[in-house]
Amino acid sequence: AKLLELIPDGGCSQSDLARDAGITKQAVGPRLAEMAGLDYITVSADPGDGRAQIVEITDQGRHARDVARELTAVMEAEWEAVVGEADYAVFRSVLDRLADRPRSTVSPAPT
């Protein structure tokens, strides 16, 4: 759902989307393929740059994005009701800081 949130209505390049998501083009590729398979997005060649790919959100993708937003709002309201407004504000602040931090360059341990 995060990637759907990052795609503007006019579309964007795969490179810009990867950058905005904080991941590599190689990592975003399989995610885009999955979303295209669900008809949430279309991926097409950029007419101005044959090497670039343009990602556009479909009506079905907009619907999925909107449903995810609604479900997130309901879930967050429930959590806030459980822990209280002050504690929830701290929780959100910590999550926002974690989400904004640079991605780790440490590779996972081999299994």
KAFENJO-V872374 format. One record per residue. N is the residue number from 1. RES is the residue in three letters. PHI is phi in whole degrees, -180 to 180 (NA if undefined). D_LAST is the distance of its C-alpha to the last C-alpha in Angstrom with 1 decimal. Layout:
n-><N;N>
res-><RES;RES>
phi-><PHI;PHI>
d_last-><D_LAST;D_LAST>
//
This chain:
n-><1;2;3;4;5;6;7;8;9;10;11;12;13;14;15;16;17;18;19;20;21;22;23;24;25;26;27;28;29;30;31;32;33;34;35;36;37;38;39;40;41;42;43;44;45;46;47;48;49;50;51;52;53;54;55;56;57;58;59;60;61;62;63;64;65;66;67;68;69;70;71;72;73;74;75;76;77;78;79;80;81;82;83;84;85;86;87;88;89;90;91;92;93;94;95;96;97;98;99;100;101;102;103;104;105;106;107;108;109;110;111>
res-><ALA;LYS;LEU;LEU;GLU;LEU;ILE;PRO;ASP;GLY;GLY;CYS;SER;GLN;SER;ASP;LEU;ALA;ARG;ASP;ALA;GLY;ILE;THR;LYS;GLN;ALA;VAL;GLY;PRO;ARG;LEU;ALA;GLU;MET;ALA;GLY;LEU;ASP;TYR;ILE;THR;VAL;SER;ALA;ASP;PRO;GLY;ASP;GLY;ARG;ALA;GLN;ILE;VAL;GLU;ILE;THR;ASP;GLN;GLY;ARG;HIS;ALA;ARG;ASP;VAL;ALA;ARG;GLU;LEU;THR;ALA;VAL;MET;GLU;ALA;GLU;TRP;GLU;ALA;VAL;VAL;GLY;GLU;ALA;ASP;TYR;ALA;VAL;PHE;ARG;SER;VAL;LEU;ASP;ARG;LEU;ALA;ASP;ARG;PRO;ARG;SER;THR;VAL;SER;PRO;ALA;PRO;THR>
phi-><NA;-62;-64;-61;-64;-87;-87;-71;-57;-84;86;-158;-78;-60;-63;-64;-64;-61;-61;-64;-83;76;-132;-80;-61;-65;-76;-77;-54;-63;-67;-66;-61;-65;-67;-66;-63;-90;64;-88;-142;-121;-125;-140;-68;-76;-63;-89;-151;-58;-85;-91;-117;-104;-108;-128;-85;-93;-60;-65;-66;-62;-63;-61;-62;-66;-64;-61;-61;-63;-64;-63;-63;-64;-62;-66;-65;-65;-62;-63;-65;-75;-99;96;-61;-65;-66;-66;-62;-65;-56;-63;-62;-65;-61;-63;-65;-65;-67;-87;-74;-62;-68;-70;-100;-80;-81;-64;-66;-65;-107>
d_last-><28.5;28.0;28.3;31.4;32.9;32.7;34.5;38.2;40.8;41.8;38.3;36.3;34.4;30.7;30.4;32.3;30.3;27.0;28.6;30.1;26.8;25.1;22.6;22.7;24.7;21.8;20.0;23.3;24.0;21.9;23.1;26.7;26.4;25.5;28.4;30.7;29.9;31.1;34.1;33.4;33.8;35.1;33.9;36.5;37.4;39.2;42.8;43.3;40.1;38.8;35.4;34.9;34.0;35.9;34.2;36.8;36.5;38.3;40.5;37.8;35.3;38.0;38.4;34.7;34.6;37.8;36.5;33.3;35.6;37.8;35.1;33.6;37.2;37.7;34.4;35.2;38.7;37.6;35.2;38.1;40.5;38.2;37.7;40.7;41.5;41.0;37.6;36.4;37.6;35.5;32.4;33.1;33.7;30.4;28.6;30.6;29.8;26.1;26.5;28.6;26.5;25.0;21.4;18.8;18.0;15.0;11.8;8.8;6.4;3.8;0.0>
//
